[in-house]
Amino acid sequence: MTQLDTAREIWQRLTAAGVSKGVTAGLLGNMQAESAIIADRWEGDRVGNLSGGYGLVQWTPATKYRDWAKARGLDPAALSSQITRIIWERDNNVQFARKGQTFAQWAASNIPPEQAADDFVRYYERPAVINSGIRQQFARKWYDQLSGTTPARQAASGPAGSVDDLARQVIDGQWGNGDDRKRRLGARYAEVQARVNQLVAAGSKAAPPAARSYVVKSGDTLSRIADRNAPTWQTLAKINNLANPDLIHPGQTIRLP
């Protein structure tokens, strides 16, 4: 798959999920700067360095994304898994931190690709030194090249990706229901829906997966636990009903997402 093919699949998936064209182009501009839009890219090409960055947007540490993907039965190296993660982050307001605006609100905003590229650096990546110039140039290039690739055109032939990936995305609720799902999946609806039915039937016979948990050790903080096991410490605080996230103690069991 060429860089253009990869960029086009990202464009189609994100815009079909309701991300504006300007924001999608901004994300692509940042992805090009971070990973050359290569899903299975390790920071500095140090393969297996879990403390460094990984993937399209160089999630750091790599375990933040890779553990999330594995816990959901997704292949961390797959392009579709990483797009799913970005959509999940948007839907759960994870990683993007801008006062007065959620990730979903920003993702749907009709802003120029240059502004989106700069916003993404400032509020998602948040580096010590912000230099968005080259990212803005990349974002404009992708916008000009792909802005004619709309979800409606995609639906005519159906989305890209393997039938298994698409089926799992359907089960996760990313492709709607009923006639809306048929329209969005286009020519691929029959094969994907058939696989969905198989997976659902198989899942109903299997035992539910065991809940994940972590036992607090001396010196642990919620933030440190989240670095290894969850998207953010706020996620852990929420699912564990922690009124004061600073008050955890050795021996305490923390539920993990």
N, C-alpha and C positions, 0 to 999 in steps of 0.2 A: 504494500500500500504506500503510495507516495504521500508527501507532506500535504499536497492539495487534496488528495482523497481523504486523509485524516481530518483536515480542517473542514472539509465539506460535511463529513459525518457529524462532527461536533456542531457545526452550524445548524444542520437539519434537526438534530436531537434537541438542542437548546431552544431554538426558535419554536419548534413544535410544542415544547414544554412551557411556552409563554415568556421566554427571555427575549427582550427587545433586540433588534438587529444591531443597534449601536453598542449595547452591552455585550452581546455575543462577540462582536468584532473586537471590543476591548479585551475580553478574556483571551481571544486568540492571539492578540498582540502580546499579552503577557506570557502566554504559553510558549510563543515562539522565542521570546527572550529567555525564559526559564529552562525550557527543555527541547527547543526546536520542534515542538509539537510531537514529541516521541513519548508514548505512554510508558514504556518500560525503560525510562531513563533515570539513572542514579546520579546524584550530585557528584560532579567531578569525574563521572564515569567510574566511580569506585563501587563496583557491583557488590551488593550485600552489606553495604555500610548502613546499618539501620538507624544510626544516630544522625545521618545526613538527610538531605532532601531526596524525594522520589516522586516520579510521575509527571504528568502534564504541568501541574502548578508547583511541583517540588514541595509536597507536603513534608513538613519537618517537625519532629523526626519522622523517618519513613514509617515507623510503626503506627503512627497516628492514623494513617490511611490504610496501610496493609493489614493491620489487625482488624480494623472495621470491616474491610472487604472479606477477609477470611471468616469472620464471625457470621457473615450473611451468605456464605457459600459462593462468593464471587471470586473470580481470578483477579488478583491485584494488578497483574500486568495487562489485562484486557482494556482496550479503549472504552468499551461499553460500561465496564465497571467504574471507571474514573469519571465518566460523564454522569453516571448514576449518583456517584458521591457528590458531585457539584450540585446536582438537583436536590439531593437530600440536604446538603448544607443550606441551600436557599430555603427549602421548606421548613427547616428546623432552626433557622436563624443562627447558624454556626459559623464561626471564623470571621465573618464580616462584622466589623464593629464601627458603626458611624452613629453619632448621637442624633436621635430624632428620626432615624430611617432604618427599617429592617432590610435584611438581605433581599427578601422577596420584593419589597417596594422598589429598591434600587434596581433589581434585575429587570423589572417591568418598565422602567422609566425610558422615555424616548429622548435619549441624550446622544450627542455625537460620539463616535468611537474614540476620539482623542480624549474626551473627558472621562469616558468609561475606563480607558486604560490607566489614566492617572488615578481615578477613584480606586481602582482595584489594587494598585500599589499601596496607596495610603491607608485603606480601610480593611483590606484583606491580608496582604502580605506584610505590611507594616515594617519595612526594613529600617535600620538606623539612619541610612542615607537614602533619600528618595531621588531617583533619576528616571523619569518616565519618558524622556524624549524618544528613545529608540522604540519603546513599546507603543507610543502613540503613532509613530510612522508605520509600524507593523499593523496596528489596528486599522488604520486608514486603508492600507493595502488590502487587507482581508475584507473590509467592508465593500470597497469598490469591486473586488473580484467576486464576492459571494452574495451581495445584497439582492440579486435576482433569484436566488435559490430559496424559495418560500416553502413553508410547510404544505401549502396546497399543491405545489408541484411534486413534492415528495410523495404525497398520498396517492397520486395516480399510479405509481409503480410500486409503492411500498417503501418503508424505511430500510436503511442498510443495517447490517448486523446479523448474527446467527439466529436461527429460530429459537435455540435455547435461551440466549440472552434476551431476546424480545419477549419470550414467554414469561421469564422471571420478572421483567419490567412490567408486564401486564398484571401479574399477581401482586406486584408492589404498588399498583394503582397509577402507573405513569401513563397509561394509554386510554384512560376513561372507561366508559361502559356502553353497552348497546350500540346504537347507530353511530355514536361518536367514535367508539373504538373501531368500528368497521371503516369509517371514513378516514381515520388517521392511519390505520394499518394498510389501507388500500388493497392492492393485489395480494398482499401477504397475510390478509386476515385469516383465511381458512387454515393455512398451515400453522400459524402461530396459535390460533385458538385451539386447534387440535392438540398441540403440545401443552397448552395451559391445562386442558382437561386431564391429560395424562399426569402432569405434575401434581395437580390438586388431588386426583384420585390416589396417587402414590403417597402423598403427604398425609392424607386422612388415615392411612393404615400404619404410619410410622409413629413411634413414640415422640413426644415433643422434646426438643433439645433441652439439655440441662441449663439452668440459669447460670450465668457467669458471675463470679464474685471475687473479691480480693480482701485478704485479711491485713489490716493495718499493722505496720511494723514501726518500731521506734525510729523517730526521725522523719517519718512520712508526712507529707502535706497533701491536701486534696489536689493541688495543682500538679505535684510530682506524680501522683497516681494517675491523673488524667493524661499526662504526657505519654504514659506507656499503655493506657487502656481505654481512653475515651477521647472524643473530640475536644471537650473543654471541661474545666472543673465545674462550670455552671451546670453542665449536663449531669454530672455525678451528684451535685447538690440537689438537683431537682428530683431525680429518680430515687434518691435516698431520703428525701424530705428533711434535709439538713437546714435548720433555721440559721445556724451559725457555722459556715463551712470551715472556720478556723478551729472548731472544737471537734477533733477526732482523736481517738486514743488507741494505743497498741492493743491488738486483739479484736478490735471492732471489725465487723464484716461490712464491706461496701459492695452493694450491687453494681454490676457493670452493664453497659448497654450491649 
